[in-house]
Amino acid sequence: MAKFCFVDCETGGLDPKVHGITEIAAIAFELDPKNPFMGQMSQTEFRVLIEPNPNLAYTPAALGLQDRTLQYLKEYGVSEADAWTSFETFLRTHLNSWRGHIVAHFAQFDYGFLAALAERCGRALALPAGKRCEWLCTKNLFRVLSGLEIVAPSSCGLDDIMRWYGIGYEGKEHNAMTDARAGVKVFRHMMGSINKFYEGGK
């Protein structure tokens, strides 16, 4: 069994140098490439809301998608430093490395925001902003599957991939934990597609 951690961030916009993170979710899980749905119930979840950083921006459009307000984040969020510490502790508890076994959809987006957060919290060495993202990306992986003609979706967005595999959201989308749970299911289905393909069951 290999250990993985799926990570998802909700943000106040698209630029990690300008916009802040509003929520981080992570799910640690195990996966057997030959039986990707085994162990599905042994998932460990992490979630944290982050209070607004007065030096960063949070667009109404982004907050509207999340059904959140700045006031809500001020009331229920924790400081960026506390959020980073708890997130880093969760990852180090469940993984031995920051690299190959972290999974995200459009991984470079989440990596960029988390690297900027790490830098603001004095932890840039843990997650360097200038380093190329080496996480597994379900968006890129699905492109590979498309190139191998294993799948044929209209695009590689998370919603499109979920429809292809017949997966539904467990809660409201644009909620980090809801999206992370969907991402884990997507990743398991992708591993199943790869396993079936290479066993000759295309």
N, C-alpha and C positions, 0 to 999 in steps of 0.2 A: 504494500500500500504506500502510495506517495502522499505527502502532506502538501496541501495548497491553502492559499488564503485569497479569497475574492474581495477586492476593495472597490468601494464606490464613494464618490464625493458629490455633494450638492454645493453649488457656488453662487456667488452674487453676480456672476458674469462670465466672460470667456477668457479674460487675460489674467494670468496668475500674478502679474506684477501690479495690477490695478485693483482686481476684485478679490474679496475674501471668501473663505470656505464657510458655509453655513452648517454643514453636517458631514460627518464621516461615518461610514459603516464598513465593517469587515466581517467576513465569515470564514472561519478555519474549518477545513474538512479534509477527509482522506478520500483517495480515489485509486482504484485498481484499474489500470488501463484496459485489462482484459474483461473487466466487469465493472464499468463506470458507475453503475447505480448501487453497487454494494456499499454499505456504510453511509448511506445518504442521511440516516437519522442521527449520526454522531457529529453533527455540526455544532460549532461553538460560535456565538454571535457577539459582536461588539458594535456599539452605536454611541455617538456623542454629538450633541448640538453645540455650536460655538457662538459665543456672543460676538456682536459686531466689533470689528477693529476700527476705531475712528479715523485711522489713516488710510483706510481702503474703501472701495465703492461697492454698493449693492444695488443693482438695477431693479426697478419695479417689475420689469418683465420676468427676470429670473426668480424673484421672490414670489411673484404671482403664480408661476408654474408649481412652486412648492407649497402654495397656500400658507405662506409664512409672512410675517411682518418683522421689521427691525425690533419692535417692542417685544414681540414674542421671543425672539432670539436673546434679547437682553434679559428677559425674565427667566428663561429656561436653559440658556446656554452657559457654558463654562468658558474660562479664558483660553486663548490660543495656546498658552504654555501648558495649561492643565490638559487640554485636549490632545496636544502632541505627546505629552508624557504618557498618558493612558493608552493612546494608539500605538506608540512605539513599544510599550510594555506588552501589549496584546500580541503584536507581531513576533517579538522576541520570545514570548512564551510558547507560541505555536509553530514557529519556523526557525530554522537555523541560519537563514540567509535572507537578505533584502532582495535577492535577485530572482532566480529562475522560477520559484514556485509562488510568486505573487501574480494573481490574475486580475484583469480589469477589462471592461469594454471601452475601447478607445483609450488604451492604457497611457499613452503619452499625455493625455489631458489630465488624468488624475495624478500622474507622476509629477507633472509640472506644478500643479497647485500644492501638492504635499511637499515637494522640494522647496517651494517658496515659503511654506509654513515652517518647515524645518529650519530654514535660514533665519527667519524672524525669531525663532525660539533658541537660536544659538546651537543648533544641531545639524548644521550644513554638512558636516562630515558623514553623518548617518545617511543622508539622502542628497547628494550634490545636485544643485540646480543645473549645472552645466554638463552633467553626465547624460549620455544617451540612455533612454529608458530600455531596460532589459527585461521588463515584466512580460508575461504572456498576455497577449491581447486577443480577445475573442473576435473583435472586428477583423483583425488581420488574419486570424486563423480561419475565419469563415470565407475570406477571399481565397485562401489556399484551397479550401474545400470546393469552392466554386470553380477554381481553375482545374481541379481534378475531376470535375463534373460529378462530384458526389452530391452537391446541392445546387439549387438554381433559384435563389430568391430574387426579388426585385431590387434589393439593395442590401447593404451590410449593417443597417441600423439595428439597434437592439430589438425594436418592435417588429421589424421584418423577420429577424432570425427567430424570435419567439413564435410568430405566426407560422413559420415554416415547420417548426417542431411541435406546434400545437400546445404551446405553453402560455398560461395566463398569469397576470400579476396577482400576487397575494396582498392586496392593499392598493393604495394610491401610487401611481407612477410618479417619478420625480421626488420620491422619498428614498433616501439612500439605502435604507434596509430593504425596502420593497424591491428596488432595482438590483441590489446585491443578491437577494434570494433568487430572483429571476436569472441573474448572471450565472450563479452556480448551476442551475438547471440547464441553462444553455451550454455551459462548458461540459457537463456530463454527457449531454446529447451529442456534442461534437466529438468527444472521445469515443462514444459509441459508434458514430458514423465512420470514424477513422479505423476503428477496430474491425468493423464489418467489411469495409473496403479492402483492407489488407488481408483479410481472411478469405477474400474471393467472393463475398456476398454483395457486391456492388449492385 
